[in-house]
Amino acid sequence: MKLLASALLGAVVAATMASAADNTFVSTWKSPTAGPLNFGGRKVVALVIDGDESLRMSAEEALAREISARGPQGIAANRLVPREELADKDRAKAWFERMNVDGVVIMRIVDADTEKVYSAVVWSSGYYSNVWDYYGYGWTSVTPVGRGRNVTNVTVETLLYDLRSGNPIWAGVTRTGDVKDTTTYMKNLARDIGKQLEKEGLAVKKAR
């Protein structure tokens, strides 16, 4: 996870995103016995498995808010379990049981890849604009370069568990292209996870 986090952090830019990346659900699963969740007023923890503390905490807070907006009492895992004990399943389980937690939504980055994307302007600028400029440069490098930009594509799996039985209720995998700011991306993904649970009849957003 540290390697994935490093790859993602390398894609973060200082400027705010002009538009949010689209989070596409490439697959979802719902337990055949699952109905509308009876977690109203009960504690449901938002947990993001990632080695980057800043990213994890901000994403957990966003996910907890989405959970609370749909009836349960959403709690970010960073507010419940000490950081040094979070990765130890037995110690974490003891905290969950001690706090009478009924459910947990877990998000985990499972893949991140970066590719260089070229715009049309590349082929009419720089080394590419003249055959002999390109010819001369081409022999100095086996990797073509131009005014391209790196695009980071991220795959995240999200699971909802009922801690009373230990069984999964729902799972989904999202694939998002051109992620520029990972913190904003995870917050937006938390929102879309909430919407997807509504769509599949597992949660209902509270009226304001």
C-alpha positions in Angstrom: 0.0 0.0 0.0 2.9 2.4 0.6 4.0 1.9 -3.0 0.5 2.7 -4.2 0.2 5.7 -2.0 3.5 7.0 -3.3 2.4 6.5 -6.9 -0.8 8.4 -6.1 0.9 11.2 -4.3 3.2 11.7 -7.3 0.0 12.5 -9.3 -1.2 15.2 -6.9 -1.1 18.7 -8.4 -1.2 22.0 -6.5 -4.0 23.5 -8.6 -7.7 22.6 -7.9 -9.2 20.2 -10.4 -11.1 21.9 -13.2 -13.6 19.0 -13.1 -13.9 15.9 -11.0 -12.9 12.6 -12.5 -15.8 10.2 -13.2 -16.0 7.3 -10.8 -17.2 4.3 -12.9 -18.5 1.2 -11.1 -17.0 -1.7 -13.1 -18.7 -4.3 -10.8 -21.0 -4.5 -7.8 -22.3 -7.3 -5.6 -25.2 -7.4 -3.1 -25.9 -10.2 -0.7 -29.0 -12.1 -1.8 -30.5 -11.7 1.7 -29.8 -8.0 1.9 -32.6 -5.6 2.3 -32.8 -1.9 3.4 -30.2 -1.6 6.1 -31.5 -1.3 9.7 -28.5 0.7 10.9 -30.5 3.8 11.8 -28.9 5.5 14.8 -26.3 2.7 15.1 -22.6 3.0 14.8 -21.1 2.3 11.4 -17.3 2.9 10.9 -15.7 4.4 7.8 -12.3 2.7 7.3 -9.9 3.5 4.5 -7.0 1.1 4.2 -4.0 3.2 3.1 -0.5 4.0 4.3 -0.9 7.7 3.7 -2.3 9.2 7.0 -3.5 12.4 5.5 -5.3 10.8 2.6 -6.7 8.1 4.9 -8.1 10.5 7.5 -9.7 12.9 5.1 -11.3 10.1 3.1 -12.6 8.5 6.3 -14.1 11.8 7.5 -15.9 12.2 4.1 -17.1 8.7 4.1 -18.4 9.0 7.7 -20.4 12.1 6.7 -22.0 10.2 3.8 -22.9 7.3 6.2 -24.4 9.7 8.7 -26.5 11.4 6.0 -28.3 8.1 5.5 -29.3 7.3 9.1 -26.5 5.5 10.9 -24.0 7.2 13.1 -20.9 7.4 10.9 -17.6 7.3 12.7 -14.2 7.7 11.0 -11.9 4.9 12.0 -9.1 7.4 12.9 -11.4 8.7 15.7 -12.1 5.2 17.1 -8.9 3.1 16.9 -5.4 4.3 17.7 -3.2 4.5 14.6 -0.6 2.1 16.0 -3.3 -0.6 16.5 -5.4 -0.1 13.4 -3.5 -2.6 11.2 -3.7 -5.3 13.9 -7.0 -7.1 13.3 -7.4 -8.5 16.9 -6.7 -5.1 18.6 -8.9 -3.3 16.1 -11.7 -5.8 16.6 -11.5 -5.2 20.4 -12.0 -1.5 19.8 -14.9 -2.1 17.5 -16.6 -4.4 20.0 -15.9 -2.1 22.9 -17.6 0.8 21.1 -20.6 -1.4 20.0 -20.0 -0.9 16.3 -22.6 -2.6 14.1 -21.2 -2.1 10.7 -18.1 -1.0 8.7 -17.6 0.4 5.2 -14.0 -0.4 4.0 -12.4 1.4 1.1 -9.0 0.1 -0.3 -7.0 1.2 -3.3 -6.1 -2.0 -5.2 -4.4 -0.6 -8.2 -2.9 2.7 -9.5 -1.2 3.1 -12.8 0.2 6.1 -14.6 0.4 6.7 -18.3 1.6 9.6 -20.4 -1.1 11.2 -22.6 -0.2 13.3 -25.6 -2.3 16.1 -26.9 -2.4 16.9 -30.6 -0.1 19.9 -30.1 2.8 17.5 -29.5 3.1 16.6 -33.1 3.5 20.2 -34.3 5.8 21.5 -31.6 9.2 20.9 -30.1 11.3 18.1 -31.6 8.4 16.9 -33.6 7.9 20.0 -35.7 10.8 19.4 -38.1 11.9 16.0 -39.5 15.6 16.6 -38.9 15.1 18.0 -35.4 13.2 14.9 -34.6 15.7 12.7 -36.5 18.6 14.1 -34.5 16.8 13.9 -31.2 15.4 10.4 -31.9 18.9 8.9 -31.9 19.6 10.3 -28.5 16.7 8.6 -26.8 14.7 5.4 -27.3 11.8 6.9 -25.4 9.8 9.6 -27.4 9.1 12.7 -25.3 6.9 15.7 -25.9 4.5 17.9 -24.2 2.6 15.1 -22.7 1.2 14.8 -19.2 0.9 11.9 -16.8 -2.5 10.5 -16.2 -3.2 8.4 -13.1 -5.9 5.7 -13.2 -7.1 4.3 -9.9 -9.1 1.2 -8.9 -10.7 1.0 -5.5 -12.7 -1.8 -3.9 -15.4 -0.9 -1.3 -17.1 -3.4 1.0 -19.9 -3.0 3.5 -19.9 -5.5 6.4 -22.5 -6.3 9.1 -20.3 -6.8 12.2 -23.0 -8.6 14.0 -22.7 -11.5 11.7 -19.3 -10.7 10.1 -20.8 -11.2 6.7 -20.5 -8.8 3.7 -23.6 -7.0 2.6 -22.4 -5.2 -0.5 -19.2 -4.8 -2.5 -18.2 -2.6 -5.4 -15.2 -1.9 -7.6 -14.6 1.5 -9.1 -12.2 2.5 -11.9 -11.4 6.2 -12.2 -9.3 7.8 -14.9 -7.2 11.0 -14.9 -7.1 11.4 -11.1 -5.2 14.6 -10.4 -5.9 15.2 -6.7 -6.2 12.0 -4.7 -7.7 13.7 -1.6 -10.5 15.3 -3.6 -10.9 12.1 -5.6 -11.4 10.0 -2.4 -13.9 12.5 -1.0 -15.9 12.4 -4.3 -15.8 8.6 -4.3 -17.2 8.5 -0.8 -20.2 10.5 -2.0 -20.7 8.2 -5.0 -20.5 5.1 -2.8 -23.4 6.6 -0.7 -25.4 7.2 -3.9 -24.7 3.7 -5.1 -26.0 2.2 -1.9 -29.2 4.3 -2.3 -29.5 3.1 -5.9 -29.3 -0.6 -4.8 -31.9 -0.1 -2.0 -29.5 -0.5 0.8 -29.7 3.0 2.2 -31.9 6.1 2.2 -30.6 9.6 2.4 -32.2 11.6 5.3 -34.4 14.5 4.3 -32.9 17.9 5.4 
